[in-house]
Amino acid sequence: MSTTDPNPPIQRGSNLRINPLLTATWMHLLLSGVAFIMCLPFVWMVLTSLKPLSEVGLDTWMPTTYQWSNYRDVFDYENPDINRRGIQFARFYWNSIFVASWVTFLQVTTSAMAAFAFSRLNWPGRDRVFLMYLGTMMLPGLVMMIPNYQIMIELGLVDTFPGLILPAAFSAFGTFLLRQFMLSIPASLDEAAEIDGASKWRVFWDIILPMSRPGLITLAIFTFMGNYNSFFWPLVMLKSESHYTLPIGLMYFDSSRGQSTHLLMAAVTMSVVPMVVIFIVLQKYLVKGIQLGAVKG
Amino acid sequence: MTLMQTPKGPTPIPTPGPTPGIHPELSPPTDQPFFTRQKRQLVWGLLFLSPNLIGFLVFTLIPLVLSLILAFSNWDLRLHNDRKSAQLAAAGESPEWVRFVGLDHFIRLFTDDNFWYYLGNTLFFMIGLPIGIALSLISAILLSKDLRGGSLKSWVIIFFGAVTIASFGILSAIGLGSAGITILLTGIFGLILVGGSVGGQTIYRTLFYIPNFTAGVATMLLWKKMYNPVNGPINDILSEPVDLIGRTIGQLPQQVMNGILLLMLGLGGIVIHLCATRLLRLFRDGEIGGVSAILGLFFLIVAPVTVVVFRWLPGMTYDISVLMVTVLGLGLAIARVGIHQDFFATASEGVGSSMMLSVGGMSAVFGLVGLGLAFHHLPVASADGLTPPNWLQDVYWAKPALMIMGLWGAIGSQTMLLYLAALTNVPGELYEAADIDGASPGQKFWNVTWPQLAPTTFFVVVMGVIGGLQGGFEMARVMTYGGPAGSTTTLAYFIYTEGFETGRLGFSSAVSWTMFLMVLIVTLFNWKFGNRYVND
């Protein structure tokens, strides 16, 4: 190891004892090899989605002709040709986005308010209530499913969007995450505002909310993605096809048109790609949020 | 509730006196006598909390209580429904009401073989947990090295290496005249390599994390199609090498296979020995207490030895072998811990680390023994040609198939991100000190990195176990319907089928509460030992 390296690498947890160049090359090869294997299913997915039906079962990955019309056929649920008949994909897409957006809006709003109450307001019994909230984060959601379903029957909300949205709109995790964020905002800021005569609401709206924007965005992404992907609750709640969300619709596609793997893969591609794009664009917030959200206790 | 419905609360005039801080202990005690002030605080607090609190009461707390009541009732939609009531009314009988049945469901549950089978499935899937954590840790360590720290030269070499690989692929594809898939795949590989060498760890981290981020029904359907034994790509790729392996092994004498089995058993013994030695050293150094050491040794020894004894000693029933090995293991553990302790530790100190060590060692031993057994049985199995498994349609392969899919998503999971964060927090001086002492990379990992990461590992394991107990529903529902023959039915899927398909609401609630209690035990374990462990 040369001691006169003009540009010493940051040696945090690294151990470059052998020739650094050689090590780096091997590391790159290893990492890109693993990344490559991780990508393979997606490569197969895209290639299959471009195949004509006759090539679906073949062991050649490449389609001989690229049948781009598959992507159109997914939306075409009234096609008389059963092998080219799609599902109400646009509708499922819209339903998913609609439900996920509402849940996100409601959850971020209620969580932010609750987090403010838990981090900025000093009321008797606060810490006990917060402990109770923390405790419910450990509750398996499955325990509440059956009574929740019965409650939905009583409220007449089965197979409706409110029935899908409401139970997901309140989250102990979101409250916890935002509380962590808000605790890191210096208390002197809102104390100053209060001395200047601002009400609690103004402190919340004009100081705390803008300051905790990264936290709000992180929670919003998590909530949106979680509900875009959510499966259990839509599965038990939704009865009519026009209300299906994307995951339910995809499963329905698979069970009703089992042979049309090429169309299914086109649909899967179209539901995966937005997630990949969202992840790449917003990963800064996500990585932060995951690392912060895990700091429990 | 009346407070929460107060329309606006007090008028937002400037609050007199010093404003209390966030921490109650910091606020001046002179604030306390003002009752109105405290009340005002309460009103504001409840106002802000109420939207969330109402939802929390309606969709969490009330259902939770209802679910507990349900668990002791015989509510069954097949017995208690409108049609049935109408029939009974028409026949002049009173409709049957939902009754309180006490512990009936729980008794039925514990005597039900299916429940134990499904619980076993759930636990079996958790074998993937240590593997996933290990893979995440390895990738986090690889990603934590600053790969762009080198000179420009390394970039140039990597770049040209990638271009060479890519062009080699293209040329060989053209030369061989085969399909363009080689070009495509090599191109993708080259692209990743170039991207990685220019963009550094961010590119790799993104690619590792995407399977996890997109995990859901969509990717499960993708894997379902890939696992198709007839025309799925996995068996297309596997069939030739598997056939070759089968033919090769068919020619080897059985003795070689027996030798491999013995080798694996020996390796398993060495793993147990190493883990036990480490446990005892930790005990002697006062890092873990007596109870922790005994528990660790016990788990390390009992489970693997039981399996071996049960399998190879003739005339052994399961109960006797468990009993025998338990007594033996406990005795041995207590005897070993009876040795002199250099530094004192309270009895239950370090339960977390000793359990992790022993469970990790146990998994490794099981893996080795399983591999050995697989080799042992291979010549017979491949007598008339070896074919790739039927994956999701095979009772024995369905679970591993789902685990492989799970690992695909688990490498770049939040575990990896947490490890990445933890790795940057390891003080560099520790490595410098280790370097001065002339430590090898392995020694540095086990004596610096691993202990420093212990809090993260503990957290990840606990969360993984809690998640694993509740897991497996989506995979079962989307990919296998819990089959074949219930081999992929986990507790979560069992609760779903009982509650929402069969309609036994009471029984299903009882199962869900049983699962909840298991989660609770793990959580309590975490609270008891996690914090102490995390804080040191």
Interface residues (C-beta under 8 A of the other chain):
Chain A: N7 P9 I10 Q11 R12 G13 S14 N15 L16 R17 P20 L21 A24 T25 M27 H28 L29 L30 L31 S32 G33 V34 A35 F36 M38 C39 P41 F42 V43 W44 M45 L47 T48 V56 G57 L58 D59 T60 W61 M62 T109 T110 S111 M113 A114 F116 A117 F118 S119 R120 L121 N122 W123 P124 G125 R126 V129 Y133 T136 M138 L139 P140 G141 L142 V143 M144 M145 I146 P147 N148 Y149 Q150 I151 L166 P167 A169 F170 A172 T175 L183 A187 E191 E194 I195 D196 G197 A198 S199 K200 W201 R202 F204 M225 N229 F231 F232 L235 V236 L246 P247 I248 L250 M251 D254 T261 L264 M265 V268 S271 V272 M275 V276 F279 I280 Q283 L286 V287 I290 Q291 A294 K296 G297
Chain B: P12 I13 P14 T15 T19 P20 G21 I22 P24 S27 Q38 Q41 L42 W44 G45 L46 L47 F48 L49 P51 N52 L53 G55 F56 V58 F59 T60 L61 I62 P63 L64 L66 S67 L70 S139 I141 L142 L143 S144 K145 D146 L147 G149 G150 S151 K153 S154 I157 I158 G161 A179 G180 I181 L184 L185 I188 F189 I192 L193 G196 S197 I203 Y204 R205 T206 L207 F208 Y209 I210 P211 F213 T214 A215 G216 V217 A218 T219 L221 L222 W223 K224 K225 M226 V230 N231 P233 D236 W408 I411 G412 Q414 L417 L418 A421 L423 T424 V426 G428 Y431 P441 K444 T449 F459 M463 I466 L469 Q470 F473 E474 R477 V478 A492 I495 Y496 G499 F500 L505 S508 S509 S512 W513 M515 F516 V519 L520 T523 W527 G530 N531 V534
